[in-house]
Amino acid sequence: MQDLKSRTKKFAVDCWRFCAKLPKSREFDTWARQLIRCSSSVGANYRASQRAKSTSDFINKLKIVEEEVDESVYWLELFIEVLPEYEIEINVLKNEASELLAITVASIITARKNRK
């Protein structure tokens, strides 16, 4: 199994590659930029969490990861609505995002328990 640092980076790259295939229009460009931003933020903030100065700092950084991966799911859901022909590819990305979200939430819960 890949470590989380590699998985979050791969998720960002895979989202970028998906966005590169999209039709070129103002509408798709807006959504693609949003997905690229939040999906790449997942990995960047996960990396930052690994350098946290305290448990509270670690949890705060993971909460950002949680928000960004959840936002990625949202944009992917929108893309499924308007591009059903990409549903299989989008669902692969969505499944990875859902797994990353579950891992992140579990890590937050564990960190909170260990802090007490």
PyRosetta script that sets phi, psi and omega in degrees:
from pyrosetta import init, pose_from_sequence

init()
pose = pose_from_sequence("MQDLKSRTKKFAVDCWRFCAKLPKSREFDTWARQLIRCSSSVGANYRASQRAKSTSDFINKLKIVEEEVDESVYWLELFIEVLPEYEIEINVLKNEASELLAITVASIITARKNRK")
pose.set_psi(1, 136.2)
pose.set_omega(1, 178.9)
pose.set_phi(2, -67.9)
pose.set_psi(2, 148.1)
pose.set_omega(2, 173.8)
pose.set_phi(3, -73.9)
pose.set_psi(3, 162.8)
pose.set_omega(3, -173.9)
pose.set_phi(4, -64.4)
pose.set_psi(4, -33.7)
pose.set_omega(4, 178.1)
pose.set_phi(5, -60.4)
pose.set_psi(5, -45.0)
pose.set_omega(5, 179.0)
pose.set_phi(6, -69.7)
pose.set_psi(6, -40.4)
pose.set_omega(6, -178.5)
pose.set_phi(7, -65.1)
pose.set_psi(7, -42.0)
pose.set_omega(7, -179.2)
pose.set_phi(8, -68.2)
pose.set_psi(8, -35.9)
pose.set_omega(8, 176.9)
pose.set_phi(9, -66.6)
pose.set_psi(9, -44.9)
pose.set_omega(9, 178.6)
pose.set_phi(10, -61.9)
pose.set_psi(10, -39.6)
pose.set_omega(10, 178.5)
pose.set_phi(11, -58.8)
pose.set_psi(11, -45.4)
pose.set_omega(11, 179.1)
pose.set_phi(12, -61.7)
pose.set_psi(12, -45.0)
pose.set_omega(12, -179.5)
pose.set_phi(13, -65.0)
pose.set_psi(13, -42.4)
pose.set_omega(13, 179.8)
pose.set_phi(14, -64.3)
pose.set_psi(14, -39.3)
pose.set_omega(14, 176.5)
pose.set_phi(15, -65.3)
pose.set_psi(15, -41.2)
pose.set_omega(15, 177.8)
pose.set_phi(16, -60.5)
pose.set_psi(16, -45.6)
pose.set_omega(16, 179.9)
pose.set_phi(17, -62.8)
pose.set_psi(17, -39.0)
pose.set_omega(17, 176.3)
pose.set_phi(18, -61.9)
pose.set_psi(18, -47.2)
pose.set_omega(18, -178.2)
pose.set_phi(19, -62.6)
pose.set_psi(19, -31.3)
pose.set_omega(19, 179.4)
pose.set_phi(20, -65.5)
pose.set_psi(20, -22.5)
pose.set_omega(20, -179.3)
pose.set_phi(21, -86.3)
pose.set_psi(21, -11.7)
pose.set_omega(21, -173.3)
pose.set_phi(22, -69.1)
pose.set_psi(22, 152.2)
pose.set_omega(22, 174.8)
pose.set_phi(23, -57.4)
pose.set_psi(23, 147.9)
pose.set_omega(23, -178.9)
pose.set_phi(24, -89.0)
pose.set_psi(24, 106.0)
pose.set_omega(24, 176.2)
pose.set_phi(25, -156.2)
pose.set_psi(25, 162.2)
pose.set_omega(25, 179.0)
pose.set_phi(26, -57.6)
pose.set_psi(26, -42.0)
pose.set_omega(26, -176.8)
pose.set_phi(27, -65.8)
pose.set_psi(27, -49.9)
pose.set_omega(27, -179.8)
pose.set_phi(28, -66.8)
pose.set_psi(28, -36.4)
pose.set_omega(28, 179.8)
pose.set_phi(29, -60.3)
pose.set_psi(29, -41.8)
pose.set_omega(29, -179.7)
pose.set_phi(30, -61.5)
pose.set_psi(30, -49.0)
pose.set_omega(30, -179.4)
pose.set_phi(31, -68.5)
pose.set_psi(31, -38.6)
pose.set_omega(31, 179.9)
pose.set_phi(32, -62.4)
pose.set_psi(32, -42.9)
pose.set_omega(32, 178.6)
pose.set_phi(33, -60.8)
pose.set_psi(33, -41.1)
pose.set_omega(33, 179.1)
pose.set_phi(34, -62.5)
pose.set_psi(34, -46.5)
pose.set_omega(34, -179.7)
pose.set_phi(35, -64.6)
pose.set_psi(35, -42.0)
pose.set_omega(35, 179.0)
pose.set_phi(36, -62.2)
pose.set_psi(36, -42.8)
pose.set_omega(36, -179.6)
pose.set_phi(37, -62.6)
pose.set_psi(37, -52.2)
pose.set_omega(37, -174.4)
pose.set_phi(38, -72.4)
pose.set_psi(38, -36.7)
pose.set_omega(38, -179.8)
pose.set_phi(39, -67.3)
pose.set_psi(39, -35.8)
pose.set_omega(39, 177.7)
pose.set_phi(40, -75.8)
pose.set_psi(40, -26.7)
pose.set_omega(40, 176.6)
pose.set_phi(41, -67.3)
pose.set_psi(41, -28.1)
pose.set_omega(41, 178.1)
pose.set_phi(42, -56.6)
pose.set_psi(42, -54.1)
pose.set_omega(42, -178.5)
pose.set_phi(43, -67.2)
pose.set_psi(43, -40.4)
pose.set_omega(43, -178.8)
pose.set_phi(44, -63.1)
pose.set_psi(44, -43.3)
pose.set_omega(44, -179.0)
pose.set_phi(45, -76.1)
pose.set_psi(45, -29.7)
pose.set_omega(45, 174.1)
pose.set_phi(46, -63.9)
pose.set_psi(46, -44.3)
pose.set_omega(46, 177.7)
pose.set_phi(47, -59.4)
pose.set_psi(47, -41.9)
pose.set_omega(47, 178.9)
pose.set_phi(48, -62.5)
pose.set_psi(48, -35.6)
pose.set_omega(48, -179.8)
pose.set_phi(49, -64.0)
pose.set_psi(49, -29.0)
pose.set_omega(49, -179.5)
pose.set_phi(50, -73.6)
pose.set_psi(50, -10.2)
pose.set_omega(50, 177.2)
pose.set_phi(51, -114.2)
pose.set_psi(51, 19.8)
pose.set_omega(51, -178.0)
pose.set_phi(52, -60.0)
pose.set_psi(52, 147.9)
pose.set_omega(52, -177.4)
pose.set_phi(53, -89.1)
pose.set_psi(53, -13.8)
pose.set_omega(53, 180.0)
pose.set_phi(54, -158.3)
pose.set_psi(54, 170.8)
pose.set_omega(54, 176.8)
pose.set_phi(55, -63.1)
pose.set_psi(55, -39.5)
pose.set_omega(55, 178.3)
pose.set_phi(56, -63.7)
pose.set_psi(56, -40.9)
pose.set_omega(56, 177.5)
pose.set_phi(57, -63.8)
pose.set_psi(57, -42.0)
pose.set_omega(57, 177.5)
pose.set_phi(58, -58.8)
pose.set_psi(58, -48.4)
pose.set_omega(58, -180.0)
pose.set_phi(59, -62.6)
pose.set_psi(59, -44.1)
pose.set_omega(59, 179.8)
pose.set_phi(60, -60.2)
pose.set_psi(60, -41.7)
pose.set_omega(60, 179.6)
pose.set_phi(61, -68.6)
pose.set_psi(61, -37.9)
pose.set_omega(61, 177.1)
pose.set_phi(62, -68.0)
pose.set_psi(62, -30.6)
pose.set_omega(62, 175.9)
pose.set_phi(63, -64.1)
pose.set_psi(63, -35.2)
pose.set_omega(63, 175.7)
pose.set_phi(64, -66.2)
pose.set_psi(64, -43.0)
pose.set_omega(64, 176.6)
pose.set_phi(65, -57.2)
pose.set_psi(65, -46.2)
pose.set_omega(65, 179.7)
pose.set_phi(66, -56.9)
pose.set_psi(66, -47.6)
pose.set_omega(66, -179.6)
pose.set_phi(67, -63.2)
pose.set_psi(67, -43.4)
pose.set_omega(67, -176.5)
pose.set_phi(68, -69.8)
pose.set_psi(68, -38.5)
pose.set_omega(68, 179.2)
pose.set_phi(69, -71.2)
pose.set_psi(69, -35.8)
pose.set_omega(69, 176.0)
pose.set_phi(70, -64.9)
pose.set_psi(70, -39.8)
pose.set_omega(70, 176.3)
pose.set_phi(71, -63.8)
pose.set_psi(71, -37.9)
pose.set_omega(71, 176.9)
pose.set_phi(72, -59.6)
pose.set_psi(72, -42.6)
pose.set_omega(72, 177.8)
pose.set_phi(73, -59.6)
pose.set_psi(73, -42.5)
pose.set_omega(73, 179.6)
pose.set_phi(74, -57.6)
pose.set_psi(74, -50.7)
pose.set_omega(74, -178.9)
pose.set_phi(75, -63.5)
pose.set_psi(75, -38.2)
pose.set_omega(75, 177.6)
pose.set_phi(76, -64.2)
pose.set_psi(76, -38.6)
pose.set_omega(76, 176.6)
pose.set_phi(77, -62.6)
pose.set_psi(77, -39.8)
pose.set_omega(77, 177.1)
pose.set_phi(78, -63.8)
pose.set_psi(78, -42.1)
pose.set_omega(78, 178.9)
pose.set_phi(79, -62.1)
pose.set_psi(79, -37.8)
pose.set_omega(79, 177.0)
pose.set_phi(80, -60.5)
pose.set_psi(80, -39.0)
pose.set_omega(80, -179.6)
pose.set_phi(81, -62.2)
pose.set_psi(81, -40.1)
pose.set_omega(81, -174.3)
pose.set_phi(82, -99.5)
pose.set_psi(82, -14.4)
pose.set_omega(82, -179.7)
pose.set_phi(83, -131.5)
pose.set_psi(83, 64.9)
pose.set_omega(83, -177.6)
pose.set_phi(84, -59.1)
pose.set_psi(84, -22.1)
pose.set_omega(84, 179.0)
pose.set_phi(85, -68.0)
pose.set_psi(85, -16.3)
pose.set_omega(85, 177.6)
pose.set_phi(86, -102.4)
pose.set_psi(86, 11.8)
pose.set_omega(86, -172.4)
pose.set_phi(87, -56.2)
pose.set_psi(87, -41.9)
pose.set_omega(87, -178.7)
pose.set_phi(88, -62.9)
pose.set_psi(88, -48.2)
pose.set_omega(88, 179.8)
pose.set_phi(89, -63.8)
pose.set_psi(89, -41.7)
pose.set_omega(89, -180.0)
pose.set_phi(90, -66.0)
pose.set_psi(90, -39.0)
pose.set_omega(90, 179.5)
pose.set_phi(91, -65.0)
pose.set_psi(91, -32.3)
pose.set_omega(91, 174.6)
pose.set_phi(92, -61.7)
pose.set_psi(92, -46.4)
pose.set_omega(92, 178.3)
pose.set_phi(93, -64.1)
pose.set_psi(93, -42.6)
pose.set_omega(93, -179.7)
pose.set_phi(94, -63.3)
pose.set_psi(94, -40.4)
pose.set_omega(94, 178.6)
pose.set_phi(95, -64.1)
pose.set_psi(95, -41.5)
pose.set_omega(95, 177.7)
pose.set_phi(96, -64.5)
pose.set_psi(96, -42.3)
pose.set_omega(96, 178.0)
pose.set_phi(97, -61.5)
pose.set_psi(97, -41.2)
pose.set_omega(97, 179.4)
pose.set_phi(98, -64.4)
pose.set_psi(98, -39.2)
pose.set_omega(98, 176.4)
pose.set_phi(99, -66.0)
pose.set_psi(99, -43.9)
pose.set_omega(99, 177.9)
pose.set_phi(100, -61.7)
pose.set_psi(100, -38.8)
pose.set_omega(100, 178.4)
pose.set_phi(101, -63.7)
pose.set_psi(101, -46.0)
pose.set_omega(101, 180.0)
pose.set_phi(102, -62.6)
pose.set_psi(102, -42.0)
pose.set_omega(102, 178.3)
pose.set_phi(103, -63.4)
pose.set_psi(103, -43.2)
pose.set_omega(103, -178.8)
pose.set_phi(104, -63.8)
pose.set_psi(104, -46.3)
pose.set_omega(104, 180.0)
pose.set_phi(105, -62.8)
pose.set_psi(105, -42.1)
pose.set_omega(105, 177.8)
pose.set_phi(106, -62.2)
pose.set_psi(106, -39.2)
pose.set_omega(106, 178.6)
pose.set_phi(107, -65.6)
pose.set_psi(107, -39.7)
pose.set_omega(107, 178.2)
pose.set_phi(108, -63.6)
pose.set_psi(108, -45.4)
pose.set_omega(108, 180.0)
pose.set_phi(109, -61.2)
pose.set_psi(109, -45.4)
pose.set_omega(109, 179.1)
pose.set_phi(110, -62.4)
pose.set_psi(110, -44.7)
pose.set_omega(110, -179.8)
pose.set_phi(111, -62.6)
pose.set_psi(111, -39.4)
pose.set_omega(111, 178.9)
pose.set_phi(112, -65.8)
pose.set_psi(112, -41.5)
pose.set_omega(112, 178.5)
pose.set_phi(113, -63.6)
pose.set_psi(113, -44.0)
pose.set_omega(113, -178.4)
pose.set_phi(114, -68.7)
pose.set_psi(114, -24.9)
pose.set_omega(114, 179.9)
pose.set_phi(115, -71.7)
pose.set_psi(115, -28.2)
pose.set_omega(115, -176.4)
pose.set_phi(116, -81.2)
pose.dump_pdb("model.pdb")
